[in-house]
């Protein structure tokens, strides 16, 4: 069987194409870039940057964090011997024994409270959509994210006070700059804002996501915690990809401003639960390479097939967003990924893009619209050209 396959016309053709690829321009370009990068000034700057000693632990902020940690640790004996702590541990043990004997116990065995917080953070897009559009309770929709932040902070404080694990410092050089940004933003909001409520809503929208940096870098303790985050965001992306494909099939209604009247054939643009095609496309630019990495990491052929199928669905939904910026971002991401991991993906991407342009007129029209006078006029009016 092996001899028949190796001597077949198909295998010979594939080998010939691969040999042409190794002699082609892209292959030679990537090899030259690798050689140039090895001795480049950019690499030396990067290496010097990485070799700079971390002064965060000896800074004023680092010493402050160490003192706070020592303060919490000093309360540990009294906290662990308190009636409240012993009652919580007894209730937790009772519930744990019940859960582990149930059918879902195998799944919940490794699902700690810390990982529940990580999952809740990762699914924040879905949770926001659920509370605002399905439950439709305005009070819950406005405070659920702050509740998760308080739960994460409370968990970290209690763990710092009661845990017997080594106190590993999580201070990073980025912390000080983010705190400075928080402080300056709060000062400007208080000094020059004529409408405090609107200003606070904007400040909260900017700062709240940065607060999660402080929490997540202290919540993730091991590979299991990180993989919990990794797989959750992939499954979330896969669900939104399927939802986006469904929206394209049913031709979900969209605002008229999303598509110009001169673009023929674009009957809809998918947005899933996010509400914006451009943001949805950017999300797939992030998660599709993450999913593709699983196909190269695992040896099991079933996981490889599942990963590639998920990548295909994400790319298909990305295509249906008709977001030109996301298309360009995905092309750059695939090129960089292929350059260092698997150069065959460059040919696959080129073939897929060519096929989409030839077989789907709406995509070709969306691309060619970039080179028309109408697009320049619309971009200048809406401020897009200025942002670029």
Secondary structure, 3 states (H helix, E strand, C coil): CHHHHHCCHHHHHHHHHHHHHHCCHHHHHHHHHHHHHHCCHHHHHHHHHHHCCCCCCCCHHHHHHHHHHHHHHHCHHHHHCCHHHHHHHHHHHHHHHHHHCCCCHHHHCCCCHHHHHHHHHHCHHHHHHHHHHHHCCHHHHHHHHHHHHHHHHHHHHHHHHHCCCCCCCCCCHHHHHHHHHHHHHHHHHHHHCCCHHHHHHHHHHHHHHHHHHHHHHHHCCCHHHHHHHHHHHHHHHHHHHHHHHHHHHHCCCCCHHHCCCCCCCCCCCCCCCCCCHHHHHHHHHHHHHHHHHHHHHCCCHHHHHHHHHHHHHHHHHHHHHCCHHHHHHHHHHHHHHHHHCCCHHHHHHHHHHHHHHHHCHHHHHHHHHHHCHHHHHHHHHHCHHHHC
